[in-house]
Amino acid sequence: MKREISRLSQQLIMVDGIYTNRNKAMRAMLNLESRRISEDRILYLNDLLEKNGYNVDMKSTVALG
């Protein structure tokens, strides 16, 4: 039983991290859109950055706004 509780606790921590990153991404997207930057433009810039070797570690990013 203790092992199962530990496993479920680890899964809960992982899911919480996923949703935290998702919420940060959504806030950043809304912030950019509020500045009249279209979703297409945001995706274009993301693709451009990725093609030029720019990778962001989501754990170390600072939320916009």
N, CA, C and O atoms as a Tripos MOL2 file, in Angstrom:
@<TRIPOS>MOLECULE
protein
  260   259    65     0     0
PROTEIN
NO_CHARGES

@<TRIPOS>ATOM
      1 N           0.8110   -1.1910    0.0000 N.3       1 MET1
      2 CA          0.0000    0.0000    0.0000 C.3       1 MET1
      3 C           0.8670    1.2740    0.0000 C.2       1 MET1
      4 O           0.5780    2.2300   -0.7190 O.2       1 MET1
      5 N           1.9240    1.2680    0.8120 N.am      2 LYS2
      6 CA          2.8100    2.4270    0.8600 C.3       2 LYS2
      7 C           3.4730    2.6730   -0.4940 C.2       2 LYS2
      8 O           3.6430    3.8170   -0.9150 O.2       2 LYS2
      9 N           3.8400    1.5980   -1.1610 N.am      3 ARG3
     10 CA          4.4760    1.7230   -2.4710 C.3       3 ARG3
     11 C           3.5050    2.3620   -3.4800 C.2       3 ARG3
     12 O           3.8980    3.2030   -4.2880 O.2       3 ARG3
     13 N           2.2510    1.9530   -3.4170 N.am      4 GLU4
     14 CA          1.2430    2.5030   -4.3270 C.3       4 GLU4
     15 C           1.0040    3.9840   -4.0410 C.2       4 GLU4
     16 O           0.8590    4.7790   -4.9700 O.2       4 GLU4
     17 N           0.9620    4.3520   -2.7870 N.am      5 ILE5
     18 CA          0.7910    5.7610   -2.4060 C.3       5 ILE5
     19 C           1.9810    6.5770   -2.9040 C.2       5 ILE5
     20 O           1.8100    7.6850   -3.4120 O.2       5 ILE5
     21 N           3.1760    6.0320   -2.7590 N.am      6 SER6
     22 CA          4.3700    6.7210   -3.2360 C.3       6 SER6
     23 C           4.3280    6.9040   -4.7480 C.2       6 SER6
     24 O           4.6440    7.9790   -5.2590 O.2       6 SER6
     25 N           3.9360    5.8460   -5.4640 N.am      7 ARG7
     26 CA          3.8480    5.9140   -6.9230 C.3       7 ARG7
     27 C           2.8220    6.9570   -7.3560 C.2       7 ARG7
     28 O           3.0770    7.7470   -8.2650 O.2       7 ARG7
     29 N           1.6730    6.9550   -6.7050 N.am      8 LEU8
     30 CA          0.6280    7.9230   -7.0490 C.3       8 LEU8
     31 C           1.0510    9.3550   -6.7030 C.2       8 LEU8
     32 O           0.7030   10.2950   -7.4170 O.2       8 LEU8
     33 N           1.7880    9.5160   -5.6270 N.am      9 SER9
     34 CA          2.2910   10.8450   -5.2530 C.3       9 SER9
     35 C           3.2560   11.3710   -6.3090 C.2       9 SER9
     36 O           3.2100   12.5490   -6.6650 O.2       9 SER9
     37 N           4.1240   10.5050   -6.8070 N.am     10 GLN10
     38 CA          5.0620   10.8980   -7.8550 C.3      10 GLN10
     39 C           4.3230   11.2740   -9.1350 C.2      10 GLN10
     40 O           4.6870   12.2390   -9.8070 O.2      10 GLN10
     41 N           3.2870   10.5140   -9.4670 N.am     11 GLN11
     42 CA          2.4950   10.8390  -10.6520 C.3      11 GLN11
     43 C           1.7900   12.1730  -10.4830 C.2      11 GLN11
     44 O           1.7060   12.9570  -11.4280 O.2      11 GLN11
     45 N           1.2860   12.4340   -9.2970 N.am     12 LEU12
     46 CA          0.6090   13.6990   -9.0190 C.3      12 LEU12
     47 C           1.5650   14.8780   -9.1600 C.2      12 LEU12
     48 O           1.1880   15.9170   -9.7010 O.2      12 LEU12
     49 N           2.7780   14.7310   -8.6860 N.am     13 ILE13
     50 CA          3.7910   15.7800   -8.8150 C.3      13 ILE13
     51 C           4.1030   16.0230  -10.2930 C.2      13 ILE13
     52 O           4.2440   17.1700  -10.7190 O.2      13 ILE13
     53 N           4.2120   14.9440  -11.0740 N.am     14 MET14
     54 CA          4.5040   15.0750  -12.4920 C.3      14 MET14
     55 C           3.3530   15.7810  -13.2250 C.2      14 MET14
     56 O           3.5900   16.6670  -14.0460 O.2      14 MET14
     57 N           2.1300   15.3930  -12.9300 N.am     15 VAL15
     58 CA          0.9620   16.0140  -13.5710 C.3      15 VAL15
     59 C           0.8690   17.4830  -13.1750 C.2      15 VAL15
     60 O           0.5520   18.3300  -14.0100 O.2      15 VAL15
     61 N           1.1400   17.7880  -11.9230 N.am     16 ASP16
     62 CA          1.1150   19.1730  -11.4700 C.3      16 ASP16
     63 C           2.1370   20.0080  -12.2380 C.2      16 ASP16
     64 O           1.8510   21.1450  -12.6120 O.2      16 ASP16
     65 N           3.3240   19.4530  -12.4760 N.am     17 GLY17
     66 CA          4.3510   20.1550  -13.2450 C.3      17 GLY17
     67 C           3.9170   20.3970  -14.6780 C.2      17 GLY17
     68 O           4.1700   21.4640  -15.2380 O.2      17 GLY17
     69 N           3.2650   19.4120  -15.2710 N.am     18 ILE18
     70 CA          2.7820   19.5580  -16.6450 C.3      18 ILE18
     71 C           1.7620   20.6800  -16.7170 C.2      18 ILE18
     72 O           1.8410   21.5310  -17.6020 O.2      18 ILE18
     73 N           0.8040   20.6930  -15.7940 N.am     19 TYR19
     74 CA         -0.2240   21.7320  -15.8170 C.3      19 TYR19
     75 C           0.3360   23.1090  -15.4840 C.2      19 TYR19
     76 O          -0.1450   24.1170  -16.0010 O.2      19 TYR19
     77 N           1.3480   23.1570  -14.6220 N.am     20 THR20
     78 CA          1.9830   24.4370  -14.3230 C.3      20 THR20
     79 C           2.6280   25.0120  -15.5790 C.2      20 THR20
     80 O           2.4640   26.1950  -15.8750 O.2      20 THR20
     81 N           3.3620   24.1760  -16.3210 N.am     21 ASN21
     82 CA          3.9860   24.6360  -17.5620 C.3      21 ASN21
     83 C           2.9420   25.0200  -18.5930 C.2      21 ASN21
     84 O           3.1170   25.9940  -19.3250 O.2      21 ASN21
     85 N           1.8610   24.2640  -18.6560 N.am     22 ARG22
     86 CA          0.7780   24.5710  -19.6010 C.3      22 ARG22
     87 C           0.1590   25.9240  -19.2660 C.2      22 ARG22
     88 O          -0.1040   26.7290  -20.1590 O.2      22 ARG22
     89 N          -0.0700   26.1700  -17.9920 N.am     23 ASN23
     90 CA         -0.6470   27.4500  -17.5780 C.3      23 ASN23
     91 C           0.2900   28.6140  -17.8800 C.2      23 ASN23
     92 O          -0.1590   29.6810  -18.2970 O.2      23 ASN23
     93 N           1.5780   28.4170  -17.6720 N.am     24 LYS24
     94 CA          2.5510   29.4640  -18.0020 C.3      24 LYS24
     95 C           2.5280   29.7590  -19.4960 C.2      24 LYS24
     96 O           2.5650   30.9160  -19.9130 O.2      24 LYS24
     97 N           2.4670   28.7000  -20.2950 N.am     25 ALA25
     98 CA          2.4370   28.8720  -21.7450 C.3      25 ALA25
     99 C           1.1760   29.6060  -22.1820 C.2      25 ALA25
    100 O           1.2290   30.4680  -23.0590 O.2      25 ALA25
    101 N           0.0530   29.2710  -21.5780 N.am     26 MET26
    102 CA         -1.2090   29.9340  -21.9210 C.3      26 MET26
    103 C          -1.1700   31.4140  -21.5330 C.2      26 MET26
    104 O          -1.6290   32.2640  -22.2950 O.2      26 MET26
    105 N          -0.6270   31.7240  -20.3600 N.am     27 ARG27
    106 CA         -0.5160   33.1310  -19.9460 C.3      27 ARG27
    107 C           0.3990   33.9040  -20.8860 C.2      27 ARG27
    108 O           0.1110   35.0470  -21.2410 O.2      27 ARG27
    109 N           1.5030   33.2760  -21.2870 N.am     28 ALA28
    110 CA          2.4270   33.9310  -22.2170 C.3      28 ALA28
    111 C           1.7500   34.1690  -23.5580 C.2      28 ALA28
    112 O           1.9060   35.2320  -24.1580 O.2      28 ALA28
    113 N           1.0010   33.1810  -24.0240 N.am     29 MET29
    114 CA          0.2890   33.3140  -25.2980 C.3      29 MET29
    115 C          -0.7410   34.4410  -25.2140 C.2      29 MET29
    116 O          -0.8390   35.2590  -26.1290 O.2      29 MET29
    117 N          -1.5060   34.4890  -24.1270 N.am     30 LEU30
    118 CA         -2.4980   35.5560  -23.9640 C.3      30 LEU30
    119 C          -1.8250   36.9240  -23.8830 C.2      30 LEU30
    120 O          -2.3430   37.9060  -24.4160 O.2      30 LEU30
    121 N          -0.6800   36.9880  -23.2210 N.am     31 ASN31
    122 CA          0.0630   38.2350  -23.1210 C.3      31 ASN31
    123 C           0.4950   38.7090  -24.5060 C.2      31 ASN31
    124 O           0.3400   39.8830  -24.8420 O.2      31 ASN31
    125 N           1.0370   37.7950  -25.3070 N.am     32 LEU32
    126 CA          1.4640   38.1600  -26.6570 C.3      32 LEU32
    127 C           0.2670   38.5690  -27.5220 C.2      32 LEU32
    128 O           0.3400   39.5450  -28.2680 O.2      32 LEU32
    129 N          -0.8250   37.8210  -27.4160 N.am     33 GLU33
    130 CA         -2.0140   38.1630  -28.1910 C.3      33 GLU33
    131 C          -2.5890   39.5150  -27.7560 C.2      33 GLU33
    132 O          -3.1170   40.2560  -28.5850 O.2      33 GLU33
    133 N          -2.4910   39.8380  -26.4730 N.am     34 SER34
    134 CA         -2.9890   41.1340  -26.0010 C.3      34 SER34
    135 C          -2.1630   42.2860  -26.5720 C.2      34 SER34
    136 O          -2.6120   43.4320  -26.6140 O.2      34 SER34
    137 N          -0.9600   41.9620  -27.0050 N.am     35 ARG35
    138 CA         -0.0900   42.9560  -27.6420 C.3      35 ARG35
    139 C          -0.2470   42.9260  -29.1640 C.2      35 ARG35
    140 O           0.5840   43.4470  -29.9080 O.2      35 ARG35
    141 N          -1.3390   42.3010  -29.5970 N.am     36 ARG36
    142 CA         -1.7210   42.2070  -31.0130 C.3      36 ARG36
    143 C          -0.7370   41.4060  -31.8570 C.2      36 ARG36
    144 O          -0.5400   41.6880  -33.0390 O.2      36 ARG36
    145 N          -0.1220   40.4020  -31.2320 N.am     37 ILE37
    146 CA          0.7320   39.4780  -31.9700 C.3      37 ILE37
    147 C          -0.1160   38.2420  -32.2410 C.2      37 ILE37
    148 O          -0.5820   37.5860  -31.3100 O.2      37 ILE37
    149 N          -0.3140   37.9270  -33.5150 N.am     38 SER38
    150 CA         -1.2110   36.8280  -33.8740 C.3      38 SER38
    151 C          -0.6070   35.4770  -33.5220 C.2      38 SER38
    152 O           0.6090   35.3300  -33.3930 O.2      38 SER38
    153 N          -1.4920   34.4880  -33.3690 N.am     39 GLU39
    154 CA         -1.0420   33.1360  -33.0800 C.3      39 GLU39
    155 C          -0.1500   32.6150  -34.2100 C.2      39 GLU39
    156 O           0.8480   31.9400  -33.9570 O.2      39 GLU39
    157 N          -0.5100   32.9270  -35.4430 N.am     40 ASP40
    158 CA          0.3180   32.5030  -36.5790 C.3      40 ASP40
    159 C           1.7190   33.0910  -36.4900 C.2      40 ASP40
    160 O           2.7030   32.4050  -36.7680 O.2      40 ASP40
    161 N           1.8110   34.3570  -36.1030 N.am     41 ARG41
    162 CA          3.1200   35.0240  -35.9810 C.3      41 ARG41
    163 C           3.9370   34.3980  -34.8490 C.2      41 ARG41
    164 O           5.1470   34.2120  -34.9770 O.2      41 ARG41
    165 N           3.2680   34.0770  -33.7470 N.am     42 ILE42
    166 CA          3.9360   33.4430  -32.6050 C.3      42 ILE42
    167 C           4.5030   32.0880  -33.0360 C.2      42 ILE42
    168 O           5.6500   31.7630  -32.7300 O.2      42 ILE42
    169 N           3.6890   31.3020  -33.7500 N.am     43 LEU43
    170 CA          4.1470   29.9980  -34.2150 C.3      43 LEU43
    171 C           5.2800   30.1330  -35.2240 C.2      43 LEU43
    172 O           6.2210   29.3390  -35.2100 O.2      43 LEU43
    173 N           5.1980   31.1280  -36.0950 N.am     44 TYR44
    174 CA          6.2610   31.3800  -37.0620 C.3      44 TYR44
    175 C           7.5730   31.6930  -36.3360 C.2      44 TYR44
    176 O           8.6220   31.1440  -36.6730 O.2      44 TYR44
    177 N           7.5060   32.5690  -35.3470 N.am     45 LEU45
    178 CA          8.7100   32.9340  -34.6010 C.3      45 LEU45
    179 C           9.2760   31.7410  -33.8420 C.2      45 LEU45
    180 O          10.4930   31.5740  -33.7560 O.2      45 LEU45
    181 N           8.3940   30.9160  -33.2940 N.am     46 ASN46
    182 CA          8.8370   29.7060  -32.6060 C.3      46 ASN46
    183 C           9.5800   28.7820  -33.5710 C.2      46 ASN46
    184 O          10.6600   28.2830  -33.2540 O.2      46 ASN46
    185 N           8.9950   28.5590  -34.7460 N.am     47 ASP47
    186 CA          9.6460   27.7130  -35.7500 C.3      47 ASP47
    187 C          11.0010   28.2920  -36.1610 C.2      47 ASP47
    188 O          11.9780   27.5570  -36.2990 O.2      47 ASP47
    189 N          11.0530   29.5980  -36.3530 N.am     48 LEU48
    190 CA         12.2970   30.2540  -36.7300 C.3      48 LEU48
    191 C          13.3730   30.0390  -35.6670 C.2      48 LEU48
    192 O          14.5170   29.7170  -35.9900 O.2      48 LEU48
    193 N          13.0050   30.2150  -34.4100 N.am     49 LEU49
    194 CA         13.9610   30.0080  -33.3250 C.3      49 LEU49
    195 C          14.4380   28.5610  -33.2730 C.2      49 LEU49
    196 O          15.6330   28.3010  -33.1280 O.2      49 LEU49
    197 N          13.5010   27.6190  -33.3920 N.am     50 GLU50
    198 CA         13.8790   26.2050  -33.3410 C.3      50 GLU50
    199 C          14.7880   25.8220  -34.4970 C.2      50 GLU50
    200 O          15.7420   25.0670  -34.3080 O.2      50 GLU50
    201 N          14.5060   26.3310  -35.6900 N.am     51 LYS51
    202 CA         15.3300   26.0060  -36.8590 C.3      51 LYS51
    203 C          16.7390   26.5570  -36.7250 C.2      51 LYS51
    204 O          17.6670   26.0480  -37.3540 O.2      51 LYS51
    205 N          16.9070   27.5930  -35.9130 N.am     52 ASN52
    206 CA         18.2280   28.1930  -35.7160 C.3      52 ASN52
    207 C          18.9040   27.6950  -34.4470 C.2      52 ASN52
    208 O          19.8530   28.3050  -33.9550 O.2      52 ASN52
    209 N          18.4030   26.5740  -33.9210 N.am     53 GLY53
    210 CA         19.0680   25.9310  -32.7950 C.3      53 GLY53
    211 C          18.7760   26.5120  -31.4390 C.2      53 GLY53
    212 O          19.4790   26.2060  -30.4760 O.2      53 GLY53
    213 N          17.7530   27.3490  -31.3310 N.am     54 TYR54
    214 CA         17.4230   27.9310  -30.0350 C.3      54 TYR54
    215 C          16.4240   27.0350  -29.3410 C.2      54 TYR54
    216 O          15.2870   26.9000  -29.7940 O.2      54 TYR54
    217 N          16.8350   26.4180  -28.2420 N.am     55 ASN55
    218 CA         15.9530   25.5630  -27.4530 C.3      55 ASN55
    219 C          15.8050   26.1640  -26.0670 C.2      55 ASN55
    220 O          16.7800   26.6180  -25.4670 O.2      55 ASN55
    221 N          14.5820   26.1640  -25.5670 N.am     56 VAL56
    222 CA         14.3100   26.7270  -24.2590 C.3      56 VAL56
    223 C          14.0110   25.6130  -23.2880 C.2      56 VAL56
    224 O          13.1760   24.7490  -23.5540 O.2      56 VAL56
    225 N          14.6940   25.6350  -22.1620 N.am     57 ASP57
    226 CA         14.3820   24.7140  -21.0710 C.3      57 ASP57
    227 C          13.2500   25.3400  -20.2860 C.2      57 ASP57
    228 O          13.4450   26.3550  -19.6180 O.2      57 ASP57
    229 N          12.0530   24.7400  -20.3590 N.am     58 MET58
    230 CA         10.8590   25.3260  -19.7520 C.3      58 MET58
    231 C          11.0160   25.5130  -18.2410 C.2      58 MET58
    232 O          10.3530   26.3790  -17.6700 O.2      58 MET58
    233 N          11.8540   24.7460  -17.5890 N.am     59 LYS59
    234 CA         12.0230   24.8830  -16.1520 C.3      59 LYS59
    235 C          12.7540   26.1660  -15.7790 C.2      59 LYS59
    236 O          12.6370   26.6420  -14.6500 O.2      59 LYS59
    237 N          13.5090   26.7280  -16.7220 N.am     60 SER60
    238 CA         14.3140   27.8930  -16.3950 C.3      60 SER60
    239 C          13.7910   29.1750  -17.0340 C.2      60 SER60
    240 O          14.4290   30.2220  -16.9220 O.2      60 SER60
    241 N          12.6370   29.1110  -17.7020 N.am     61 THR61
    242 CA         12.1240   30.3000  -18.3610 C.3      61 THR61
    243 C          11.4060   31.2010  -17.3820 C.2      61 THR61
    244 O          10.9030   30.7510  -16.3520 O.2      61 THR61
    245 N          11.3650   32.4550  -17.7090 N.am     62 VAL62
    246 CA         10.6660   33.4370  -16.9040 C.3      62 VAL62
    247 C           9.3660   33.7690  -17.6140 C.2      62 VAL62
    248 O           9.3680   34.0480  -18.8130 O.2      62 VAL62
    249 N           8.2530   33.7410  -16.8840 N.am     63 ALA63
    250 CA          6.9600   34.0470  -17.5000 C.3      63 ALA63
    251 C           6.9270   35.4840  -17.9950 C.2      63 ALA63
    252 O           7.4430   36.3940  -17.3470 O.2      63 ALA63
    253 N           6.3200   35.6670  -19.1400 N.am     64 LEU64
    254 CA          6.1750   37.0150  -19.6920 C.3      64 LEU64
    255 C           5.1160   37.7710  -18.9170 C.2      64 LEU64
    256 O           4.1700   37.1840  -18.3920 O.2      64 LEU64
    257 N           5.2860   39.0670  -18.8530 N.am     65 GLY65
    258 CA          4.2290   39.8840  -18.2470 C.3      65 GLY65
    259 C           4.5980   40.3610  -16.9670 C.2      65 GLY65
    260 O           3.8190   41.0640  -16.3230 O.2      65 GLY65
@<TRIPOS>BOND
     1     1     2 1
     2     2     3 1
     3     3     4 2
     4     3     5 am
     5     5     6 1
     6     6     7 1
     7     7     8 2
     8     7     9 am
     9     9    10 1
    10    10    11 1
    11    11    12 2
    12    11    13 am
    13    13    14 1
    14    14    15 1
    15    15    16 2
    16    15    17 am
    17    17    18 1
    18    18    19 1
    19    19    20 2
    20    19    21 am
    21    21    22 1
    22    22    23 1
    23    23    24 2
    24    23    25 am
    25    25    26 1
    26    26    27 1
    27    27    28 2
    28    27    29 am
    29    29    30 1
    30    30    31 1
    31    31    32 2
    32    31    33 am
    33    33    34 1
    34    34    35 1
    35    35    36 2
    36    35    37 am
    37    37    38 1
    38    38    39 1
    39    39    40 2
    40    39    41 am
    41    41    42 1
    42    42    43 1
    43    43    44 2
    44    43    45 am
    45    45    46 1
    46    46    47 1
    47    47    48 2
    48    47    49 am
    49    49    50 1
    50    50    51 1
    51    51    52 2
    52    51    53 am
    53    53    54 1
    54    54    55 1
    55    55    56 2
    56    55    57 am
    57    57    58 1
    58    58    59 1
    59    59    60 2
    60    59    61 am
    61    61    62 1
    62    62    63 1
    63    63    64 2
    64    63    65 am
    65    65    66 1
    66    66    67 1
    67    67    68 2
    68    67    69 am
    69    69    70 1
    70    70    71 1
    71    71    72 2
    72    71    73 am
    73    73    74 1
    74    74    75 1
    75    75    76 2
    76    75    77 am
    77    77    78 1
    78    78    79 1
    79    79    80 2
    80    79    81 am
    81    81    82 1
    82    82    83 1
    83    83    84 2
    84    83    85 am
    85    85    86 1
    86    86    87 1
    87    87    88 2
    88    87    89 am
    89    89    90 1
    90    90    91 1
    91    91    92 2
    92    91    93 am
    93    93    94 1
    94    94    95 1
    95    95    96 2
    96    95    97 am
    97    97    98 1
    98    98    99 1
    99    99   100 2
   100    99   101 am
   101   101   102 1
   102   102   103 1
   103   103   104 2
   104   103   105 am
   105   105   106 1
   106   106   107 1
   107   107   108 2
   108   107   109 am
   109   109   110 1
   110   110   111 1
   111   111   112 2
   112   111   113 am
   113   113   114 1
   114   114   115 1
   115   115   116 2
   116   115   117 am
   117   117   118 1
   118   118   119 1
   119   119   120 2
   120   119   121 am
   121   121   122 1
   122   122   123 1
   123   123   124 2
   124   123   125 am
   125   125   126 1
   126   126   127 1
   127   127   128 2
   128   127   129 am
   129   129   130 1
   130   130   131 1
   131   131   132 2
   132   131   133 am
   133   133   134 1
   134   134   135 1
   135   135   136 2
   136   135   137 am
   137   137   138 1
   138   138   139 1
   139   139   140 2
   140   139   141 am
   141   141   142 1
   142   142   143 1
   143   143   144 2
   144   143   145 am
   145   145   146 1
   146   146   147 1
   147   147   148 2
   148   147   149 am
   149   149   150 1
   150   150   151 1
   151   151   152 2
   152   151   153 am
   153   153   154 1
   154   154   155 1
   155   155   156 2
   156   155   157 am
   157   157   158 1
   158   158   159 1
   159   159   160 2
   160   159   161 am
   161   161   162 1
   162   162   163 1
   163   163   164 2
   164   163   165 am
   165   165   166 1
   166   166   167 1
   167   167   168 2
   168   167   169 am
   169   169   170 1
   170   170   171 1
   171   171   172 2
   172   171   173 am
   173   173   174 1
   174   174   175 1
   175   175   176 2
   176   175   177 am
   177   177   178 1
   178   178   179 1
   179   179   180 2
   180   179   181 am
   181   181   182 1
   182   182   183 1
   183   183   184 2
   184   183   185 am
   185   185   186 1
   186   186   187 1
   187   187   188 2
   188   187   189 am
   189   189   190 1
   190   190   191 1
   191   191   192 2
   192   191   193 am
   193   193   194 1
   194   194   195 1
   195   195   196 2
   196   195   197 am
   197   197   198 1
   198   198   199 1
   199   199   200 2
   200   199   201 am
   201   201   202 1
   202   202   203 1
   203   203   204 2
   204   203   205 am
   205   205   206 1
   206   206   207 1
   207   207   208 2
   208   207   209 am
   209   209   210 1
   210   210   211 1
   211   211   212 2
   212   211   213 am
   213   213   214 1
   214   214   215 1
   215   215   216 2
   216   215   217 am
   217   217   218 1
   218   218   219 1
   219   219   220 2
   220   219   221 am
   221   221   222 1
   222   222   223 1
   223   223   224 2
   224   223   225 am
   225   225   226 1
   226   226   227 1
   227   227   228 2
   228   227   229 am
   229   229   230 1
   230   230   231 1
   231   231   232 2
   232   231   233 am
   233   233   234 1
   234   234   235 1
   235   235   236 2
   236   235   237 am
   237   237   238 1
   238   238   239 1
   239   239   240 2
   240   239   241 am
   241   241   242 1
   242   242   243 1
   243   243   244 2
   244   243   245 am
   245   245   246 1
   246   246   247 1
   247   247   248 2
   248   247   249 am
   249   249   250 1
   250   250   251 1
   251   251   252 2
   252   251   253 am
   253   253   254 1
   254   254   255 1
   255   255   256 2
   256   255   257 am
   257   257   258 1
   258   258   259 1
   259   259   260 2
@<TRIPOS>SUBSTRUCTURE
     1 MET1         2 RESIDUE 1 A MET
     2 LYS2         6 RESIDUE 1 A LYS
     3 ARG3        10 RESIDUE 1 A ARG
     4 GLU4        14 RESIDUE 1 A GLU
     5 ILE5        18 RESIDUE 1 A ILE
     6 SER6        22 RESIDUE 1 A SER
     7 ARG7        26 RESIDUE 1 A ARG
     8 LEU8        30 RESIDUE 1 A LEU
     9 SER9        34 RESIDUE 1 A SER
    10 GLN10       38 RESIDUE 1 A GLN
    11 GLN11       42 RESIDUE 1 A GLN
    12 LEU12       46 RESIDUE 1 A LEU
    13 ILE13       50 RESIDUE 1 A ILE
    14 MET14       54 RESIDUE 1 A MET
    15 VAL15       58 RESIDUE 1 A VAL
    16 ASP16       62 RESIDUE 1 A ASP
    17 GLY17       66 RESIDUE 1 A GLY
    18 ILE18       70 RESIDUE 1 A ILE
    19 TYR19       74 RESIDUE 1 A TYR
    20 THR20       78 RESIDUE 1 A THR
    21 ASN21       82 RESIDUE 1 A ASN
    22 ARG22       86 RESIDUE 1 A ARG
    23 ASN23       90 RESIDUE 1 A ASN
    24 LYS24       94 RESIDUE 1 A LYS
    25 ALA25       98 RESIDUE 1 A ALA
    26 MET26      102 RESIDUE 1 A MET
    27 ARG27      106 RESIDUE 1 A ARG
    28 ALA28      110 RESIDUE 1 A ALA
    29 MET29      114 RESIDUE 1 A MET
    30 LEU30      118 RESIDUE 1 A LEU
    31 ASN31      122 RESIDUE 1 A ASN
    32 LEU32      126 RESIDUE 1 A LEU
    33 GLU33      130 RESIDUE 1 A GLU
    34 SER34      134 RESIDUE 1 A SER
    35 ARG35      138 RESIDUE 1 A ARG
    36 ARG36      142 RESIDUE 1 A ARG
    37 ILE37      146 RESIDUE 1 A ILE
    38 SER38      150 RESIDUE 1 A SER
    39 GLU39      154 RESIDUE 1 A GLU
    40 ASP40      158 RESIDUE 1 A ASP
    41 ARG41      162 RESIDUE 1 A ARG
    42 ILE42      166 RESIDUE 1 A ILE
    43 LEU43      170 RESIDUE 1 A LEU
    44 TYR44      174 RESIDUE 1 A TYR
    45 LEU45      178 RESIDUE 1 A LEU
    46 ASN46      182 RESIDUE 1 A ASN
    47 ASP47      186 RESIDUE 1 A ASP
    48 LEU48      190 RESIDUE 1 A LEU
    49 LEU49      194 RESIDUE 1 A LEU
    50 GLU50      198 RESIDUE 1 A GLU
    51 LYS51      202 RESIDUE 1 A LYS
    52 ASN52      206 RESIDUE 1 A ASN
    53 GLY53      210 RESIDUE 1 A GLY
    54 TYR54      214 RESIDUE 1 A TYR
    55 ASN55      218 RESIDUE 1 A ASN
    56 VAL56      222 RESIDUE 1 A VAL
    57 ASP57      226 RESIDUE 1 A ASP
    58 MET58      230 RESIDUE 1 A MET
    59 LYS59      234 RESIDUE 1 A LYS
    60 SER60      238 RESIDUE 1 A SER
    61 THR61      242 RESIDUE 1 A THR
    62 VAL62      246 RESIDUE 1 A VAL
    63 ALA63      250 RESIDUE 1 A ALA
    64 LEU64      254 RESIDUE 1 A LEU
    65 GLY65      258 RESIDUE 1 A GLY
